[in-house]
Amino acid sequence: MYRKNIVSTLAAAALVLPLCASAAEPATSTKPIAKVNGVSIPQSRFELVARGQISQGQEDSAQFREDLREILITREVLAQEAVRRKLDKDPSYVAQLDVMKQQILLGVLFEDFVKKNEPTEVAMRKEYDRVKTETEGTGRKQYLSRHILVKEENEAKAIIEQLQGGADFAAIAKEKSTDTGSREEGGQLGWSEPERFVAPFGDALRQLKKGEFTRQPVQTQFGYHVVQLVDERPVPFPEFDSVKSEIRQGLLGKARDDYIDGLRAKAKIEKIGSVSSAEAEKN
């Protein structure tokens, strides 16, 4: 029973995994791994499904491959029964097959596109420099801040009076702040952009100069804050190597979109009739 359950699970997954296998590893062998009613199951089909499952984390082993052979045999038995019942002529099947064939073909097309349009190191560094220049030109800043959070407004006002009298901000935070995440660090919140905080807190932070603290409590859904700006700096831009993969994806995405736009521009496209459903037209 245990083995049967494993095979059943693999069988369910194998129904879709051929679409996940990469066309970068073409399977061309027609040597059969089995025959069902005289119909061969080619090695190429087996390897395609196997690669798909392995790419999803399945461990490659002798037992896995034997289980997979059984799955493909069962699939062939079922497929032959479906054809015997003429279900391959069913309009629903024909429509689904058409969509799947197109989906696979598009996958192969874009794999080929990526091979032929892989961004060069020079192009990626140029894009990196462009984005870096644009980002640094925005004047965005990060703030090093700390706060004291209490439940009551009057308590926050009393703390502000203490600070105005020269009390130590960190010492009061450790004693009175209800923010357990920053209390032991003297209310320290680290470097962050004001947009990362709730609006009243971030807005108050923007109004402060280095070393200043708020003269009125800042109310948020968490309570009442006394906020201090410790330091500020321009938003640091990440190193090239840490964002290289994102730059590559961005350049490939733009090249792909331009390619699609170009093909559509050259194509003769005719829209025929309405595609709205009766339900959509009601709305």
C-alpha positions as CSV (number, residue, x, y, z in Angstrom):
1,M,0.0,0.0,0.0
2,Y,2.8,2.4,0.9
3,R,4.6,1.8,-2.5
4,K,1.3,2.2,-4.3
5,N,0.6,5.6,-2.6
6,I,4.1,6.8,-3.6
7,V,3.5,5.8,-7.2
8,S,0.1,7.5,-7.2
9,T,1.6,10.7,-5.9
10,L,4.3,10.6,-8.6
11,A,1.8,9.9,-11.3
12,A,-0.3,13.0,-10.3
13,A,2.8,15.2,-10.5
14,A,4.0,13.7,-13.8
15,L,0.8,14.8,-15.6
16,V,2.1,18.4,-15.7
17,L,5.9,18.0,-15.4
18,P,6.7,17.6,-19.1
19,L,5.8,21.3,-19.5
20,C,8.4,22.2,-16.8
21,A,11.3,20.4,-18.5
22,S,13.8,22.7,-20.2
23,A,14.1,22.6,-24.0
24,A,17.8,23.4,-23.4
25,E,18.2,19.6,-23.0
26,P,16.5,18.1,-26.0
27,A,15.4,14.5,-25.7
28,T,15.8,12.8,-29.0
29,S,16.2,9.1,-28.3
30,T,13.3,7.0,-29.6
31,K,14.5,3.8,-28.0
32,P,11.5,2.4,-26.1
33,I,11.4,1.9,-22.4
34,A,8.2,-0.2,-22.7
35,K,5.4,-1.1,-25.1
36,V,1.7,-1.1,-24.4
37,N,-0.5,-3.0,-26.9
38,G,2.4,-2.7,-29.3
39,V,2.7,1.1,-28.9
40,S,6.2,2.2,-27.8
41,I,6.9,4.6,-25.0
42,P,10.1,6.3,-26.1
43,Q,13.1,7.0,-24.0
44,S,12.8,10.7,-25.0
45,R,9.4,10.9,-23.2
46,F,10.8,9.2,-20.2
47,E,13.8,11.5,-19.9
48,L,11.7,14.6,-20.4
49,V,9.3,13.7,-17.5
50,A,12.3,12.6,-15.4
51,R,14.1,15.9,-15.8
52,G,11.0,17.8,-15.0
53,Q,10.5,15.9,-11.7
54,I,14.2,16.1,-10.8
55,S,14.1,19.9,-11.4
56,Q,11.3,20.1,-8.9
57,G,13.3,18.5,-6.2
58,Q,12.7,14.8,-6.8
59,E,15.8,12.7,-5.9
60,D,17.1,10.7,-8.9
61,S,17.4,7.0,-8.0
62,A,16.9,3.6,-9.5
63,Q,13.6,3.2,-7.6
64,F,12.4,6.6,-8.8
65,R,13.1,5.6,-12.4
66,E,11.3,2.3,-12.1
67,D,8.3,4.0,-10.5
68,L,8.3,6.5,-13.3
69,R,8.4,3.7,-15.9
70,E,5.2,2.3,-14.3
71,I,3.6,5.7,-14.3
72,L,4.2,6.2,-18.0
73,I,2.9,2.7,-18.7
74,T,-0.3,3.6,-16.8
75,R,-0.6,6.8,-18.7
76,E,-0.2,5.1,-22.0
77,V,-2.9,2.5,-21.0
78,L,-5.3,5.4,-20.0
79,A,-4.4,7.4,-23.2
80,Q,-5.2,4.4,-25.4
81,E,-8.5,3.9,-23.6
82,A,-9.4,7.6,-24.1
83,V,-8.6,7.3,-27.9
84,R,-10.7,4.1,-28.0
85,R,-13.6,6.0,-26.6
86,K,-12.9,8.8,-29.2
87,L,-12.3,11.4,-26.5
88,D,-9.4,12.7,-28.6
89,K,-12.2,14.1,-30.9
90,D,-13.9,15.9,-28.0
91,P,-14.0,19.7,-28.6
92,S,-12.8,20.3,-25.1
93,Y,-9.8,18.1,-25.6
94,V,-9.0,19.7,-28.9
95,A,-9.2,23.2,-27.4
96,Q,-7.0,22.3,-24.4
97,L,-4.5,20.6,-26.7
98,D,-4.3,23.7,-28.9
99,V,-3.6,25.9,-25.9
100,M,-0.9,23.5,-24.5
101,K,0.8,23.2,-27.9
102,Q,1.0,26.9,-28.2
103,Q,2.2,27.3,-24.6
104,I,5.1,24.8,-25.2
105,L,6.0,26.4,-28.5
106,L,6.2,29.9,-26.8
107,G,8.4,28.4,-24.1
108,V,10.8,27.0,-26.7
109,L,10.7,30.4,-28.6
110,F,11.7,32.4,-25.5
111,E,14.4,30.0,-24.5
112,D,15.9,30.5,-27.9
113,F,15.4,34.2,-27.5
114,V,17.3,34.3,-24.2
115,K,20.2,32.4,-25.8
116,K,20.5,34.9,-28.6
117,N,19.9,38.0,-26.4
118,E,21.9,37.3,-23.3
119,P,23.0,40.7,-21.9
120,T,26.7,41.3,-22.0
121,E,28.7,42.4,-18.9
122,V,29.2,45.8,-20.5
123,A,25.5,46.2,-21.1
124,M,24.6,45.2,-17.5
125,R,27.2,47.6,-16.0
126,K,25.9,50.4,-18.3
127,E,22.4,49.8,-17.0
128,Y,23.6,49.6,-13.4
129,D,25.3,53.0,-13.8
130,R,22.2,54.5,-15.4
131,V,19.9,53.4,-12.6
132,K,22.5,54.4,-10.0
133,T,22.8,57.9,-11.4
134,E,19.0,58.3,-11.6
135,T,18.6,57.1,-8.0
136,E,21.3,59.3,-6.5
137,G,19.7,62.3,-8.3
138,T,16.4,61.9,-6.4
139,G,17.9,63.2,-3.2
140,R,16.3,60.3,-1.2
141,K,17.7,59.9,2.3
142,Q,17.9,57.3,5.0
143,Y,17.5,58.2,8.6
144,L,19.1,56.7,11.7
145,S,16.4,57.2,14.4
146,R,15.3,56.0,17.8
147,H,12.1,56.4,19.7
148,I,10.4,55.9,23.0
149,L,6.9,54.4,22.8
150,V,4.3,54.7,25.6
151,K,0.6,54.2,25.9
152,E,-0.5,57.6,27.2
153,E,-0.1,61.0,25.7
154,N,0.6,62.6,29.1
155,E,3.4,60.2,29.7
156,A,5.0,61.0,26.4
157,K,4.8,64.7,27.2
158,A,6.4,64.1,30.6
159,I,9.3,62.3,28.8
160,I,9.7,65.2,26.4
161,E,10.0,67.6,29.4
162,Q,12.7,65.3,30.8
163,L,14.6,65.3,27.6
164,Q,14.4,69.0,27.3
165,G,15.9,69.1,30.8
166,G,18.9,67.1,29.6
167,A,17.8,63.5,30.4
168,D,19.5,60.7,28.5
169,F,17.2,59.4,25.7
170,A,18.6,55.9,25.6
171,A,18.2,55.5,29.4
172,I,14.6,56.6,29.3
173,A,13.9,54.3,26.4
174,K,15.3,51.3,28.2
175,E,13.2,52.2,31.3
176,K,9.9,53.2,29.8
177,S,9.5,52.3,26.2
178,T,6.9,49.6,25.4
179,D,8.6,48.7,22.1
180,T,10.3,45.4,23.1
181,G,12.1,45.3,19.7
182,S,14.1,48.5,20.3
183,R,13.9,49.1,24.1
184,E,17.1,47.3,25.0
185,E,18.9,49.2,22.3
186,G,17.9,52.5,23.8
187,G,15.1,52.9,21.3
188,Q,17.5,52.5,18.3
189,L,15.6,51.7,15.0
190,G,18.6,51.5,12.7
191,W,18.9,53.1,9.2
192,S,15.7,53.3,7.2
193,E,13.8,55.4,4.8
194,P,10.8,57.3,6.3
195,E,8.4,55.5,4.0
196,R,9.1,52.3,5.9
197,F,7.4,53.7,9.0
198,V,3.7,54.4,9.5
199,A,2.8,57.9,8.1
200,P,2.7,60.0,11.3
201,F,6.1,58.6,12.4
202,G,7.8,59.0,9.0
203,D,6.4,62.5,8.5
204,A,7.7,63.6,11.9
205,L,11.1,62.2,11.2
206,R,11.4,64.2,8.0
207,Q,10.8,67.4,9.9
208,L,13.7,66.9,12.4
209,K,17.2,68.0,12.1
210,K,20.2,65.8,13.2
211,G,20.1,65.5,17.0
212,E,16.6,66.8,17.4
213,F,13.6,65.0,19.0
214,T,9.9,65.7,18.6
215,R,8.5,68.4,20.8
216,Q,5.1,66.9,20.7
217,P,4.1,63.2,21.0
218,V,3.6,61.5,17.7
219,Q,0.4,59.3,17.8
220,T,0.1,56.1,15.7
221,Q,-2.0,53.0,16.1
222,F,0.8,51.7,18.4
223,G,0.6,54.5,21.0
224,Y,2.5,57.7,21.5
225,H,6.1,58.1,20.3
226,V,8.9,60.5,21.1
227,V,11.1,60.4,18.0
228,Q,14.8,61.4,17.7
229,L,16.8,61.8,14.5
230,V,20.3,60.6,15.2
231,D,21.8,60.9,11.7
232,E,21.0,61.0,8.0
233,R,22.6,59.9,4.8
234,P,21.8,59.5,1.1
235,V,20.2,56.2,0.2
236,P,23.2,53.8,-0.4
237,F,23.1,52.1,-3.8
238,P,23.8,48.3,-3.8
239,E,27.0,46.9,-5.3
240,F,26.8,45.7,-8.9
241,D,27.3,42.0,-8.0
242,S,24.4,42.0,-5.5
243,V,21.9,43.2,-8.2
244,K,23.5,41.7,-11.3
245,S,20.8,39.0,-11.7
246,E,18.0,41.6,-11.4
247,I,19.7,43.8,-14.0
248,R,20.0,40.8,-16.3
249,Q,16.3,40.0,-15.8
250,G,15.3,43.6,-16.4
251,L,17.3,43.8,-19.6
252,L,16.0,40.5,-20.9
253,G,12.4,41.6,-20.0
254,K,12.8,44.8,-21.9
255,A,14.3,43.1,-24.9
256,R,11.5,40.5,-24.9
257,D,8.8,43.2,-24.7
258,D,10.4,45.1,-27.6
259,Y,10.6,41.9,-29.6
260,I,6.9,41.2,-29.0
261,D,5.9,44.7,-29.8
262,G,8.0,44.5,-33.1
263,L,6.3,41.3,-34.1
264,R,2.8,42.6,-33.4
265,A,3.6,45.8,-35.3
266,K,4.5,43.8,-38.4
267,A,1.6,41.3,-38.1
268,K,-1.7,41.8,-39.9
269,I,-4.2,41.6,-37.0
270,E,-7.9,41.5,-37.4
271,K,-10.3,41.4,-34.4
272,I,-13.5,39.6,-35.4
273,G,-16.8,39.8,-33.5
274,S,-17.3,40.3,-29.8
275,V,-15.5,38.2,-27.1
276,S,-17.7,39.4,-24.3
277,S,-19.8,36.9,-22.4
278,A,-23.4,37.5,-21.6
279,E,-22.5,37.8,-18.0
280,A,-19.8,40.4,-18.8
281,E,-22.2,42.4,-20.9
282,K,-24.6,42.6,-17.9
283,N,-21.9,44.2,-15.9
